[in-house]
């Protein structure tokens, strides 16, 4: 269940090429980098990422809208990067940008049955 401390983040890692392009963006476009309502920079597993948080409980089409918007903003800020929505990733994060722990492969397989979903 989504909580304020757990969220989905739609974005991409910032490589050297993207970082340089973002550093050189037009002054009037810097607002998109400074206001997390547009784009937010996070550290995920030691790597810098840029993207946007999704609202808790977002529908699939709302997440697709966020991906299109993030890609559009990144193309505006860094035209040479040519990012598309398909280039972005969805990452589940918790609290201080730490990944949400997942169970080990095989742990939950025995307790979950798809037949339980059919009522």
C-alpha positions in Angstrom: 0.0 0.0 0.0 1.4 3.4 -0.9 2.4 5.7 2.0 4.1 9.1 2.0 7.4 7.4 2.7 7.0 4.9 -0.2 6.6 6.1 -3.8 7.2 5.3 -7.4 9.8 7.4 -9.2 9.8 7.7 -13.0 13.1 8.7 -14.4 16.6 7.8 -15.5 20.1 7.7 -14.3 22.1 10.9 -15.0 25.1 9.9 -17.1 28.0 12.3 -17.9 26.4 13.4 -21.2 23.0 14.2 -19.6 24.7 15.9 -16.7 26.7 18.2 -19.0 23.5 19.0 -21.1 21.6 19.8 -17.9 24.4 22.1 -16.7 24.2 24.0 -20.0 20.5 24.4 -20.2 19.0 27.9 -20.7 18.6 30.0 -17.6 14.8 30.4 -18.1 14.5 26.6 -18.1 16.3 26.1 -14.7 12.9 26.3 -12.9 12.2 22.8 -14.2 15.3 21.6 -12.4 14.7 23.6 -9.2 11.0 22.7 -8.6 10.2 19.0 -7.8 6.8 19.6 -9.2 8.6 19.4 -12.6 11.7 17.3 -12.1 13.6 16.0 -9.1 17.1 14.7 -8.7 17.6 11.7 -6.3 20.4 9.4 -5.4 19.4 5.7 -6.0 21.9 3.1 -5.0 24.7 5.7 -5.2 23.7 6.9 -8.7 22.2 10.3 -9.5 18.7 10.0 -11.1 16.4 12.6 -12.5 12.6 12.3 -12.9 9.4 12.7 -10.9 7.6 11.0 -8.1 4.2 9.6 -8.9 1.3 10.3 -6.5 0.4 7.4 -4.2 -2.0 5.0 -5.8 -1.5 6.5 -9.3 -3.3 4.7 -12.1 -1.3 3.2 -15.0 -2.3 5.9 -17.4 -1.3 8.6 -14.9 2.2 7.0 -14.6 2.4 7.0 -18.4 1.5 10.7 -18.4 4.3 11.3 -15.9 6.8 9.4 -18.1 5.8 11.4 -21.2 6.1 14.7 -19.3 9.5 13.8 -17.8 10.8 12.8 -21.2 9.4 16.1 -22.7 11.0 18.2 -20.0 14.4 16.4 -20.4 14.2 16.9 -24.2 13.6 20.6 -23.7 16.5 20.9 -21.1 18.9 18.5 -22.9 17.9 18.2 -26.6 20.9 16.2 -27.5 20.0 13.5 -25.0 16.8 12.7 -27.1 15.1 10.7 -24.3 11.8 9.1 -25.0 9.3 7.8 -22.4 10.4 4.3 -23.2 13.9 5.2 -22.0 12.7 6.0 -18.5 12.4 3.5 -15.7 9.9 3.1 -12.8 11.7 2.7 -9.5 10.0 1.9 -6.1 11.7 4.0 -3.4 11.2 4.5 0.3 12.2 7.3 2.7 15.7 8.7 2.0 15.7 7.4 -1.6 16.5 3.8 -0.4 15.0 1.0 -2.5 12.1 -0.8 -0.9 13.4 -4.2 0.2 12.0 -7.1 -1.8 11.7 -10.7 -0.9 14.2 -13.2 -2.1 13.3 -15.1 -5.3 11.1 -18.0 -4.5 10.0 -16.9 -1.0 6.5 -15.8 -2.0 5.9 -18.2 -4.8 4.4 -20.9 -2.7 2.0 -18.6 -0.8 0.5 -16.8 -3.8 -2.0 -18.4 -6.1 -3.4 -16.7 -9.1 -6.6 -18.6 -8.6 -7.2 -16.7 -5.4 -7.7 -13.6 -7.6 -10.8 -15.1 -9.3 -13.7 -14.8 -7.0 
